[in-house]
Amino acid sequence: MQVKVLYFGILKDWLAKSEEATELPNGSTIGELLGILRNRTPHGATSNKGAASEMTERVWHSLAVAVNREYAPAGVVLRDGDEVALLPPVSGGGCKQ
């Protein structure tokens, strides 16, 4: 089956794209998709625990995921044609007064 993956924030930078079509076996879950995609990012497949690797781990563990514009947990089974948005945490500066 094929799903459309939308990347936002730092994931968009790491993967140098905003979206892609991804082939998965039928019955794949969001968690399985994340595992596949994680191995494509810098430090995603390494066991090196340097600062960059730790940041990568934090991003992957704190992602919000939406399937067809509705938030969904890692155990949701994907279907052919689903749109999966990966939304990393947002950090920013303080408010200026």
KOLKE-681351 format. One record per residue (C-alpha): y, x, z; residue in three letters. Coordinates in steps of 0.25 Angstrom, whole numbers, padded with zeros to 4 digits, always signed. Example, Ala and Ser with C-alpha at 12.3 -4.5 7.8 and 13.67 -1.06 7.14 Angstrom:
-0018+0049+0031Ala;-0004+0055+0029Ser;
***
This chain:
+0000+0000+0000Met;+0014+0004-0002Gln;+0026+0002+0008Val;+0041+0006+0006Lys;+0046+0015+0017Val;+0061+0015+0020Leu;+0066+0028+0028Tyr;+0079+0027+0036Phe;+0086+0038+0044Gly;+0080+0051+0046Ile;+0067+0047+0039Leu;+0075+0045+0027Lys;+0081+0059+0028Asp;+0067+0066+0031Trp;+0060+0059+0020Leu;+0072+0060+0010Ala;+0070+0046+0006Lys;+0074+0032+0010Ser;+0061+0025+0006Glu;+0048+0026-0001Glu;+0035+0019-0004Ala;+0023+0023+0004Thr;+0009+0021+0001Glu;+0000+0017+0013Leu;-0014+0013+0015Pro;-0016-0002+0017Asn;-0015-0006+0031Gly;-0006+0005+0035Ser;+0003+0003+0047Thr;+0018+0008+0049Ile;+0012+0018+0059Gly;+0004+0024+0048Glu;+0015+0024+0038Leu;+0024+0031+0048Leu;+0013+0042+0050Gly;+0013+0044+0035Ile;+0028+0045+0033Leu;+0030+0054+0046Arg;+0022+0065+0039Asn;+0032+0065+0028Arg;+0044+0069+0037Thr;+0048+0082+0042Pro;+0039+0086+0054His;+0032+0073+0053Gly;+0018+0079+0051Ala;+0020+0091+0060Thr;+0015+0094+0074Ser;+0027+0103+0076Asn;+0035+0098+0087Lys;+0049+0104+0084Gly;+0062+0097+0085Ala;+0061+0091+0071Ala;+0047+0086+0073Ser;+0051+0080+0086Glu;+0062+0072+0080Met;+0053+0068+0068Thr;+0043+0063+0079Glu;+0054+0055+0086Arg;+0059+0048+0073Val;+0045+0044+0069Trp;+0042+0039+0082His;+0055+0031+0083Ser;+0055+0024+0069Leu;+0058+0010+0068Ala;+0049+0004+0056Val;+0052-0009+0049Ala;+0042-0015+0039Val;+0049-0025+0029Asn;+0062-0025+0038Arg;+0055-0028+0051Glu;+0052-0018+0062Tyr;+0037-0015+0064Ala;+0028-0007+0073Pro;+0019+0005+0068Ala;+0007-0004+0068Gly;+0012-0014+0057Val;+0003-0013+0045Val;+0011-0011+0032Leu;+0009-0019+0019Arg;+0011-0015+0005Asp;+0025-0016+0001Gly;+0031-0016+0015Asp;+0044-0009+0018Glu;+0044+0000+0030Val;+0057+0005+0035Ala;+0057+0017+0044Leu;+0069+0018+0054Leu;+0071+0030+0062Pro;+0079+0030+0075Pro;+0094+0031+0073Val;+0103+0041+0081Ser;+0117+0042+0080Gly;+0130+0046+0088Gly;+0137+0039+0098Gly;+0148+0029+0097Cys;+0162+0034+0095Lys;+0173+0027+0102Gln;
***
